[in-house]
């Protein structure tokens, strides 16, 4: 049994207001048309043949109107409007209302309208015709009295058409609003273009039809040709509208249709909640096929398209009306499920979809296995609009993929692209752009006239090359830090001999900066343009901290690792890992790398001027190595600042190598040609082959802190560290251990033959000015005895 037409029903709870409205419209229609209809009985025999021709055509055409599918409003194209409006202009209100009533009765019977609906439609047209007739009476008299038409007559006809349209469309929209509770203005505005195009065209034909009828009644049937054109125009408009909302490959609704459906369902749910009806959930399911790309790559797009058609057919069998299945593009589908009691029902629907996709799809005798990952977002828990629900369903879908699961419901914990993170990314871009705007451009000369030490103090700069100077030595000796003196000469000699830095500083050298130069912090000048790179208004401050790297055997400070820090105005110090995660997935990573390289090279130049011979290590991301821009930047910055290439070292991870080995190798080879050292960071945590240690121009490997931290207690970690050190030694590479936090680990690394260590056992990361002060206080710490003094835990045979 076919379901009854919803247009013939009045939802519960809305009968009284709609009945009152319908009764009022019917009463007004009777009031305005009773007099003209009574007088029609005496004038009916005198009406010309043209009138009867129009009346027959009006009733005959309305027996088969064009009804656009899927529209709630009474927006069908009724050709009788053209004839009855023409009758109104030519012979008055009574004949027009009578013909229109007969046409409405015929169309109502033909389309199966309920009696109350047919009565309302007849009253609605009567009111519209009465409004139009009232406008025509405002003119100089009869519009078509046989004389020529003036401008006032044309204005009266136009005004009558506008009055007819406004009253008719207003009454229909108000009736729909009272019956279905929809928003009046959005729905009225959405249906207005179609009504203007179809009904407006019919009304504009009416004056031409009256003029033709005055000449000869035989001309009246000719209007059927333009009426057929209006009919076709309305049909083509609807078809184009439908095609714009359909996927051309599968015939399913597309993203546009999905948007309209979700918005409509959200509004319905909100209305039900406002009326206090039982709560029902709306679920948006986003489906992504797991192995569709493999099919496209291996068998071609033609086979991929056939696969999508088969998949859509399977999903159509699972999704039953009123739920909507849509294809968003590529291998993504979406389902809008309504009337759900809880999230368990949404999961049950998702599981049925998974089962439908589990069976292989046979194409040309080849079974193709395509699974799917499904993300679920519910209204209103996970969003109250289409954009939010779509984004959260997408997050849940990718969460299912990452967990190798098939179905995942959205949770805030899995949303790594939250609005807070996007705001953080915007702040990071702002602080970086503010810094780069105040930094010298690539074509500017290097800022040599003003040199500041690591603590910010202004240091003597080299004179310009064109200044007359005294005899110069080709190899300028580095300035040395001051040698602290003791009252006891013997103690002074012992301290100096034990410290390599102080031992070199005790050699004859030009006058060095005083102790006050090292210890006294100089408050930066706010008008100094160089300070603009360190601050960026309300976006916070990007800075670099430096952690010393110590040669284990001698205790000498041989370098530092530059570590990024961001002091945010509201979040405080941003976690470095979160900072990198935010930046590396966007173009902001490029700005960040340029900023770090510029700051590190500039700091190396300051340390060189202050007599500090340190090597600085900088971490670079996969994005930096793929573009290769970092090689050009370093090749430009080093000579501009007068920094030797061996003073800079870049650290890359095994993950960067595996992302695209060919492009990464090209960039690393260019950097090696510049003279920059390359270190393999976090060694042992990735999935790279040992052949990278042989193929890449590496100078150093760094043992990951996850192994170093546990080597004192875990025999497996100790074995990994020892093996890494032996491997690095065999390949002629320097081995650095990071994460050294206690004395036992330090001694075990010395016993294993590790070259360099860094960690809190020596010093925490610190700003450049604190590092200078720390170096002035530092005394080398060297293990006593030979390399075999510490016992390395060995794992027992298994």
Order of alpha helices (4+ residues) and beta strands (2+ residues): alpha-alpha-alpha-alpha-alpha-alpha-alpha-alpha-alpha-beta-alpha-alpha-beta-beta-alpha-beta-beta-beta-alpha-beta-alpha-beta-beta-alpha-alpha-alpha-beta-beta-beta-alpha-alpha-beta-alpha-alpha-beta-alpha-alpha-beta-alpha-beta-alpha-alpha-beta-alpha-beta-alpha
